[in-house]
């Protein structure tokens, strides 16, 4: 069923989505190591299980929701979510650079 929902553009959307998830994990962990805190209240609750465990749990949920979007043929939603995560990664980089330059 997923194979039917995946054509070339669908695969590209998911690839970008997954890369952004990885970048979000990495930039968030770097921020944590510099003393930054999680801005999202939902993820902040998950991070109480440990930074890596909480982030991985939130990413499993995010990938599950993206899979549901694909199955429901809501590719446009994944497209907009990718913009959101690109902004989150940019914000993480900004806060990291701000701490490093302080």
Helices and strands as residue ranges (DSSP letters): H 2-5, H 8-33, H 41-46, G 47-49, H 51-71, H 75-100
